[in-house]
Amino acid sequence: MLFLAYASLITIFQGVQNILLPPVVQRLAPDAKVSTMALLITLASVTTVISLFAGGIVSDRTRSRWGRRTPSLVLSWLASVILMPIMGIADSIVLLAVVLPMLWFALNYYQSVLLAALPDRIAKDELGFASAAIGLGAPVGIFCGVNLAAFASNTLAGYILLAVPFTILTWTLVLLEPEASSVDMPVPPRHPMSLTNFLAQFSSVRERNFALALASRFLMFLCYFAVSGYMFYIVQDYIGAENTPFGSAAAGVSILLSVMTVTWLVVTFGSGYFADRIGRTALVVALASFAAAIVTLLPAASASWPIMLAFALGIGLTFGAYFVLDLKLATLVLPTPETAGRDLGILLAAGSAPGVISPAIAASIIEAGGYPALFVFGAAIAALAGVCAIRIRIAR
């Protein structure tokens, strides 16, 4: 059920960012599409960081007959499905700049609460399989999202198509796997609002393994966001839409992400099984990061469709292994179960915080050195992520 709900969430993220939003931005700001897209993604990413942190803290403290996570899950679902049709009819950059951050806040709040259920409800010796199952939701969501959005009759229809599975699978989870009551759970003490107490929320960062996992996740997602955030324009302007099989940038992106999805699916459970067998999750995460760095360099060498297909294949293998095991690694470095939601929210925010800075960084790199320079930057960042991961030490 967690896998299905997570897949429906990723379906929305990928369908909107890769297919539905870029053509609208291009139509409304044809002479400044890259910088405008950067502005919109930056605004959305700011709210993302806040919501991922807030979701964990609020749900940690929630006491209800429906459990800690369920009330927040349902409310964030409701806000999301209300905002999505508004995005579908938005006809100005100003309206997009208001609604997109609100939608991203609701969706990422949902993500934080959903993933907080992993340490809540899954035994530690089953985390590898559970993490792989939830991680499988990412490639499935990518495949469904880009294809539903790419072949929708219009933008509004695309948003509605993405909202339908999200609604069905959220309520499937809530109704078929109800959470136990949290009414009798002790409530963490409240502290007066102060800078000291606020900074105390980040006390887990002082733990070595937690800090290294945080840095690795931040760097790896910086690579991913910097490159994937401009995939539509990379295909259209760097590769050339006319060089894709259907002569369409949207179709080209759909093909690339579908190739990535298939390879991601292949590697998902294999990487989880391998890491469990050798008992070295951090090592496998590091190897996946180094391999991703090599793959990301490929498009810098040649602006051709075959190279982009090879890039998609390699990204599916490397990032697929990384994302599956990164989730397991995140649960293994959590300092205490009492603050699991808060600390997991911090780690999730580290994966979304790059979205705040990556649009501006990527836009400036594209402006200065073109798309090849963007791929070189992504490769360097992925290699640094591997260095951080390989230094994590967890008792076997």
Protein Blocks (a to p, Z undefined) as FASTA:
>chain_A
ZZmmmmmmmmmmmmmmmmmmmmmmmmmmmmlmmmmmmmmmmmmmmmmmmmmmmmmmmmmm
pccfkbjklmmmmmmmmmmmmmmmmmmmocbfklmmmmmmmmmmmmmmmmmmmmmmmmmm
mcfklmmmmmmmmmmmmmmmmmmmmmmmmmpfblklmmmmmmmmmmmmmmmmmmmmccdd
fklpccdddddddfklmmmmmmmmmpmklmmmmmmmmmmmmmmmmmmmmmmmmmmmmnop
mlpmnopaklmmmmmmmmmmmmmmmmmmmmmmmmmmnopaklmmmmmmmmmmmmmmmmmm
occfklmmmmmmmmmmmmmmmmmmmmmmmmmmpmbfklmmmmmmmmmmmmmmmmmmmmmm
mmmmmmmnojmlmmmmmmmmmmmmmmmmmmpccdZZ
